[in-house]
Amino acid sequence: MITAVNVSMAVFSYLHAWYFTKCFLMFHVYITLAYVIPNIYLFFRIMYLFISKGYRGIYTLVYILTAAVYPVSLLFSHHEMNLFIEVLSFISGYILPFFLYLFLAILLFDLFLLLNLAARIVSSSTRKSYRFRLYMLSSMILISITIVVAGAINLNTIRVSEYSIEVPKRDSGIDHLRVVFVADIHIQQDTRLRFIEQFVRKVNALKPDLVLYGGDITEGDRENETTNEIESALRGIHAKYGVFGVTGNHEFFGGEDPGFFYIKAGIQLLGDTMVRIDNAFYLAGRFDSHFKHRRTVREILEHDTINLPVILMDHRPTVLQETSMTDVSVQFSGHTHNGQMFPINLITKGVYELSWGHRKIRDTHFFVTSGLRLWGPPVKTAGKSEIMLVDIRFK
């Protein structure tokens, strides 16, 4: 029998699928434009500055084949995986940052040429010589490759950022709380179990009282995107007061209830709710801002007498001033990735009041992590793959 609930769920599913498809397509349109336009500039500037006329045909072929790897991999991204598609996808992840840093290198070289017009640092004959052109182009390619390799190593090296803060004790029955916070793991099919096991070992070695996940832990909750082994590994995390989390925008984009994964991974989800942990503190978690009707921080806190310190998880650090005027003692956020790659981190610094690190506003301490992993190219040249360890003293 068709009921109103069935109809409502069908409509919701349709609207969600439409919204997700629209966002997905718009995002890739923007990314493709951001990839193609600089590549046009890069192609012609390299050819004009460094490639002799007799070699321009070979150069054009090599450049087009290399640059085409990323858009071609997108075309095959929804096909059944085989060795060709896997290799193509793997290479495309490194092609994007390589062209980014080669583009920046060419821009710097063009600035040097402008300066050279006035300063005459390098003569015209030297600049046009074969040796100079070979040396400069080889150097820029080598530097770009080195940055990408260093960024890949940086991504796969988990680091711990340690902080110590003091907050008013109020009526808390404890004097100290050791909190481990992590966000933006983006677990999916190609996430290596070995990396997750390394993460679990590092967390347990810190002997936390409380472990918090700040959202974007998975790319949705599809059965083929996580494994029993990863979920079992995450269940191995031990904390005196438990393991809690909130969802982010990527769980929302996944299109399914992320609670199933969190339950299997031993993580208790908080969505616009607050819980009292013993006689020690309150812990609250917000839905991501994709939920248009999510409750305000004040609405989450108003149902109880605030006589204990309050810790809040909010995936995006977007309303810091508003939160600082509430009873929240500490807020943990992620989402920004600290830009992930230079110079994108300069943009996130302009977008967010706090893009990464720690800041105290009024009586509230805010922490924003650069994330444990990333989304997109497997390269991290801004920030680090981070576990935040915060020692909170109640006084």
C-alpha positions as CSV (number, residue, x, y, z in Angstrom):
1,M,0.0,0.0,0.0
2,I,1.3,3.4,-0.9
3,T,1.3,5.7,2.1
4,A,2.1,9.4,2.6
5,V,5.4,8.3,4.2
6,N,6.4,6.3,1.1
7,V,5.5,9.2,-1.1
8,S,7.5,11.7,1.1
9,M,10.5,9.4,1.1
10,A,10.4,9.0,-2.7
11,V,10.1,12.7,-3.2
12,F,13.0,13.3,-0.8
13,S,15.2,10.7,-2.5
14,Y,14.4,12.2,-5.9
15,L,15.2,15.8,-4.7
16,H,18.4,14.6,-3.0
17,A,19.6,12.8,-6.1
18,W,18.8,15.9,-8.2
19,Y,20.5,18.2,-5.8
20,F,23.6,16.0,-5.6
21,T,23.8,15.5,-9.3
22,K,23.5,19.3,-9.9
23,C,26.2,20.0,-7.3
24,F,28.5,17.3,-8.7
25,L,28.2,18.6,-12.3
26,M,28.6,22.2,-11.3
27,F,31.7,21.3,-9.2
28,H,33.3,19.4,-12.1
29,V,32.5,22.2,-14.6
30,Y,34.3,24.7,-12.3
31,I,37.3,22.3,-11.8
32,T,37.5,21.6,-15.6
33,L,37.5,25.3,-16.4
34,A,40.1,26.0,-13.7
35,Y,42.2,23.2,-15.3
36,V,41.7,24.0,-19.0
37,I,42.2,27.8,-19.0
38,P,45.6,27.8,-17.2
39,N,46.7,24.9,-19.3
40,I,46.0,26.9,-22.5
41,Y,48.2,29.7,-21.1
42,L,50.8,27.2,-20.0
43,F,50.9,25.4,-23.3
44,F,51.6,28.5,-25.4
45,R,54.0,30.1,-23.0
46,I,56.2,27.0,-22.8
47,M,56.1,26.6,-26.6
48,Y,57.0,30.2,-27.2
49,L,59.7,30.5,-24.5
50,F,61.4,27.1,-24.6
51,I,60.6,24.9,-27.6
52,S,62.5,25.2,-30.9
53,K,60.3,25.3,-34.0
54,G,61.5,21.9,-35.2
55,Y,60.2,20.2,-32.0
56,R,56.9,22.0,-31.6
57,G,54.9,19.2,-33.2
58,I,56.3,16.6,-30.8
59,Y,55.9,19.0,-27.9
60,T,52.2,19.6,-28.8
61,L,51.5,15.8,-29.0
62,V,53.2,15.1,-25.6
63,Y,51.5,18.1,-23.9
64,I,48.0,17.2,-25.1
65,L,48.4,13.5,-24.2
66,T,49.6,14.5,-20.7
67,A,47.0,17.2,-20.1
68,A,44.2,14.9,-21.4
69,V,44.8,12.3,-18.6
70,Y,42.6,14.2,-16.1
71,P,39.5,14.9,-18.3
72,V,39.7,11.4,-19.7
73,S,39.9,9.9,-16.3
74,L,36.7,11.8,-15.4
75,L,34.9,10.4,-18.4
76,F,35.7,6.8,-17.2
77,S,35.2,7.5,-13.5
78,H,31.7,6.0,-13.4
79,H,32.6,2.9,-15.5
80,E,33.3,-0.5,-14.1
81,M,36.9,-0.4,-12.7
82,N,39.6,-2.2,-14.6
83,L,43.4,-1.9,-14.7
84,F,43.4,0.8,-17.4
85,I,40.9,3.0,-15.5
86,E,42.7,2.4,-12.2
87,V,46.1,3.5,-13.7
88,L,44.5,6.4,-15.4
89,S,42.8,7.6,-12.2
90,F,46.0,7.1,-10.2
91,I,48.1,9.2,-12.7
92,S,45.4,12.0,-12.9
93,G,45.6,12.6,-9.2
94,Y,49.2,13.7,-9.6
95,I,48.7,15.5,-12.9
96,L,46.5,18.2,-11.4
97,P,49.0,19.4,-8.8
98,F,51.9,19.0,-11.2
99,F,50.3,21.4,-13.7
100,L,49.4,23.7,-10.9
101,Y,53.0,24.1,-9.8
102,L,54.3,24.2,-13.4
103,F,51.8,27.0,-14.1
104,L,53.1,28.9,-11.0
105,A,56.7,28.4,-12.1
106,I,55.9,29.8,-15.6
107,L,54.2,32.8,-14.0
108,L,57.2,33.5,-11.9
109,F,59.5,33.2,-14.9
110,D,57.2,35.7,-16.8
111,L,57.6,38.1,-13.8
112,F,61.3,37.6,-14.0
113,L,61.3,38.5,-17.7
114,L,59.4,41.7,-16.9
115,L,62.0,42.6,-14.3
116,N,64.7,41.6,-16.8
117,L,63.5,44.2,-19.2
118,A,64.6,46.9,-16.8
119,A,67.4,45.3,-14.9
120,R,69.1,43.4,-17.8
121,I,70.0,40.5,-15.6
122,V,70.2,38.1,-18.5
123,S,71.0,39.2,-22.0
124,S,68.6,38.5,-24.9
125,S,71.1,36.2,-26.6
126,T,71.6,34.1,-23.4
127,R,67.9,33.9,-22.8
128,K,67.3,32.5,-26.3
129,S,70.2,30.1,-26.2
130,Y,69.4,26.4,-26.3
131,R,71.3,25.7,-23.0
132,F,69.5,28.4,-21.0
133,R,66.1,27.3,-22.3
134,L,66.8,23.6,-21.6
135,Y,68.1,24.4,-18.1
136,M,65.2,26.7,-17.2
137,L,62.4,24.3,-18.5
138,S,64.1,21.2,-16.9
139,S,64.4,23.0,-13.6
140,M,60.8,24.1,-13.5
141,I,59.6,20.6,-14.4
142,L,61.9,19.0,-11.8
143,I,60.8,21.5,-9.1
144,S,57.1,20.8,-9.9
145,I,57.7,17.0,-9.7
146,T,59.6,17.4,-6.4
147,I,56.8,19.5,-4.8
148,V,54.2,16.9,-5.8
149,V,56.3,14.0,-4.4
150,A,56.9,15.9,-1.2
151,G,53.2,16.7,-1.0
152,A,52.4,13.0,-1.4
153,I,54.9,12.0,1.4
154,N,53.4,14.8,3.6
155,L,49.9,13.4,3.1
156,N,50.9,9.9,4.2
157,T,52.8,11.1,7.3
158,I,50.5,11.4,10.3
159,R,51.5,14.2,12.7
160,V,50.2,15.2,16.1
161,S,49.5,18.8,16.9
162,E,49.5,19.4,20.7
163,Y,47.7,22.2,22.5
164,S,47.0,23.0,26.2
165,I,44.2,25.3,27.3
166,E,42.4,26.3,30.5
167,V,38.6,26.8,30.7
168,P,36.3,27.6,33.7
169,K,35.6,24.4,35.7
170,R,32.1,25.4,36.8
171,D,30.7,22.3,38.6
172,S,32.8,19.7,36.8
173,G,34.0,16.8,38.8
174,I,37.3,16.5,36.9
175,D,40.3,18.8,36.6
176,H,41.7,17.6,33.3
177,L,40.5,16.2,30.0
178,R,42.6,14.9,27.2
179,V,40.9,15.2,23.9
180,V,41.9,13.7,20.5
181,F,40.2,15.4,17.5
182,V,40.3,14.3,13.9
183,A,38.3,15.2,10.8
184,D,38.2,14.7,7.0
185,I,39.4,11.2,6.6
186,H,37.2,10.7,3.5
187,I,37.2,6.9,3.6
188,Q,36.5,5.4,0.3
189,Q,37.4,2.4,-1.9
190,D,41.0,3.2,-2.2
191,T,41.7,4.1,1.4
192,R,44.4,1.8,2.6
193,L,43.8,-0.3,5.7
194,R,47.4,0.2,6.7
195,F,46.9,4.0,7.0
196,I,43.8,3.5,9.2
197,E,45.7,1.1,11.4
198,Q,48.6,3.5,11.8
199,F,46.0,6.2,12.8
200,V,44.4,4.0,15.4
201,R,47.9,3.1,16.9
202,K,48.8,6.8,17.1
203,V,45.5,7.7,18.8
204,N,45.7,4.9,21.4
205,A,49.3,5.9,22.1
206,L,48.1,9.3,23.1
207,K,45.9,7.8,25.8
208,P,42.9,10.1,25.2
209,D,40.0,10.6,27.6
210,L,37.7,11.5,24.7
211,V,38.0,11.0,20.9
212,L,36.0,13.2,18.5
213,Y,35.4,13.0,14.8
214,G,34.6,16.3,13.1
215,G,32.8,15.0,10.0
216,D,33.7,14.0,6.4
217,I,34.9,10.7,7.8
218,T,33.4,8.8,4.8
219,E,32.2,9.6,1.3
220,G,28.7,8.5,2.2
221,D,27.8,5.1,3.6
222,R,27.7,2.9,0.6
223,E,28.7,-0.7,1.4
224,N,31.3,-0.7,-1.3
225,E,33.1,2.4,0.0
226,T,34.1,1.0,3.4
227,T,35.3,-2.4,4.5
228,N,34.7,-4.5,7.5
229,E,38.5,-4.4,8.2
230,I,38.5,-0.5,8.3
231,E,35.4,-0.5,10.6
232,S,37.0,-3.1,12.8
233,A,40.2,-1.2,13.0
234,L,38.4,2.0,14.1
235,R,36.5,0.1,16.8
236,G,40.0,-0.5,18.3
237,I,40.2,3.1,19.5
238,H,39.9,3.3,23.3
239,A,38.9,6.4,25.3
240,K,37.6,6.7,28.9
241,Y,34.6,8.8,28.0
242,G,33.9,7.3,24.5
243,V,34.2,8.1,20.8
244,F,31.8,10.6,19.3
245,G,31.3,12.3,15.9
246,V,29.3,14.5,13.7
247,T,28.6,14.3,10.0
248,G,30.0,16.6,7.3
249,N,29.0,17.7,3.8
250,H,30.5,14.6,2.2
251,E,28.4,12.2,4.2
252,F,25.4,14.3,3.0
253,F,26.6,14.1,-0.6
254,G,26.9,10.3,-0.2
255,G,23.1,10.2,-0.3
256,E,22.5,7.6,2.4
257,D,22.3,7.4,6.2
258,P,25.9,7.6,7.5
259,G,24.8,6.2,10.8
260,F,25.3,2.6,9.7
261,F,29.0,3.1,9.2
262,Y,29.4,5.0,12.4
263,I,27.7,2.3,14.4
264,K,30.0,-0.4,13.0
265,A,33.0,1.8,13.6
266,G,32.1,2.3,17.3
267,I,31.3,6.1,16.9
268,Q,28.3,7.7,18.5
269,L,26.8,10.4,16.3
270,L,25.5,13.7,17.6
271,G,23.2,15.7,15.4
272,D,21.9,19.0,16.9
273,T,22.0,17.3,20.3
274,M,23.9,17.5,23.5
275,V,24.8,14.8,26.0
276,R,26.0,15.0,29.6
277,I,29.2,13.0,30.1
278,D,29.2,11.8,33.8
279,N,29.5,14.8,36.1
280,A,32.4,16.1,33.9
281,F,31.2,18.1,30.9
282,Y,28.6,18.5,28.2
283,L,29.3,17.3,24.6
284,A,27.3,18.8,21.7
285,G,27.3,18.2,18.0
286,R,25.7,20.1,15.1
287,F,24.4,18.9,11.8
288,D,26.4,20.3,8.8
289,S,25.1,23.5,7.4
290,H,23.7,21.6,4.4
291,F,20.8,20.9,6.7
292,K,19.0,24.2,6.2
293,H,16.9,23.8,9.3
294,R,19.6,22.8,11.7
295,R,19.3,24.2,15.2
296,T,21.4,27.1,16.4
297,V,23.9,26.6,19.1
298,R,21.7,28.5,21.5
299,E,18.8,26.2,20.7
300,I,21.0,23.1,21.3
301,L,22.1,24.4,24.7
302,E,18.8,25.8,25.9
303,H,17.2,22.6,27.1
304,D,19.6,22.1,30.0
305,T,21.1,24.1,32.8
306,I,24.7,24.8,31.8
307,N,26.6,24.1,35.0
308,L,29.4,22.2,33.3
309,P,32.0,23.0,30.6
310,V,30.5,22.6,27.1
311,I,32.4,21.0,24.2
312,L,30.9,21.5,20.7
313,M,31.6,19.8,17.3
314,D,30.6,21.7,14.2
315,H,32.0,20.5,10.9
316,R,32.5,23.9,9.4
317,P,34.0,26.9,11.3
318,T,31.5,29.4,9.9
319,V,29.8,31.1,12.9
320,L,32.7,31.6,15.4
321,Q,31.5,35.0,16.6
322,E,28.0,33.7,17.2
323,T,29.2,30.6,19.1
324,S,31.6,32.7,21.2
325,M,28.6,34.5,22.7
326,T,27.2,31.2,24.1
327,D,28.2,28.9,26.9
328,V,30.5,26.9,24.6
329,S,33.9,26.4,26.2
330,V,35.6,24.6,23.3
331,Q,34.6,24.1,19.6
332,F,36.2,21.6,17.2
333,S,35.8,21.9,13.4
334,G,37.4,20.6,10.2
335,H,36.3,21.0,6.5
336,T,38.9,23.6,5.4
337,H,41.8,21.2,4.9
338,N,43.8,24.4,5.4
339,G,43.5,24.7,1.6
340,Q,45.3,21.4,1.1
341,M,47.6,22.8,-1.5
342,F,49.5,26.1,-1.8
343,P,48.3,28.7,-2.8
344,I,44.7,27.6,-2.1
345,N,45.4,27.9,1.6
346,L,45.7,31.6,1.1
347,I,42.1,31.6,-0.2
348,T,40.7,29.6,2.7
349,K,42.4,32.0,5.1
350,G,40.4,34.8,3.5
351,V,37.2,32.8,3.5
352,Y,37.3,31.5,7.1
353,E,37.9,33.5,10.2
354,L,40.0,30.6,11.4
355,S,41.2,28.3,8.6
356,W,43.5,26.2,10.7
357,G,44.9,26.0,14.2
358,H,43.7,27.5,17.5
359,R,42.1,30.8,18.5
360,K,40.3,32.1,21.5
361,I,37.4,34.4,20.9
362,R,35.9,35.9,24.1
363,D,35.7,32.8,26.4
364,T,35.5,30.2,23.7
365,H,38.5,28.2,22.4
366,F,38.2,27.3,18.7
367,F,40.2,24.5,17.0
368,V,40.2,23.8,13.2
369,T,42.1,20.8,11.9
370,S,43.8,20.5,8.5
371,G,42.3,17.0,8.4
372,L,43.7,13.5,8.5
373,R,43.4,12.9,4.8
374,L,41.9,14.9,1.9
375,W,39.5,14.9,-1.0
376,G,40.8,15.1,-4.5
377,P,44.5,14.9,-5.6
378,P,46.5,12.7,-3.2
379,V,48.9,15.6,-2.5
380,K,49.1,17.9,0.5
381,T,51.4,20.9,0.2
382,A,49.6,23.1,2.7
383,G,49.0,21.9,6.3
384,K,49.5,18.3,7.4
385,S,47.8,15.0,7.9
386,E,46.8,15.9,11.5
387,I,45.6,14.5,14.8
388,M,44.8,17.3,17.2
389,L,45.6,16.6,20.9
390,V,44.1,19.1,23.3
391,D,44.8,19.0,27.0
392,I,42.0,20.9,28.7
393,R,42.5,22.0,32.3
394,F,39.4,23.0,34.2
395,K,40.1,25.7,36.7
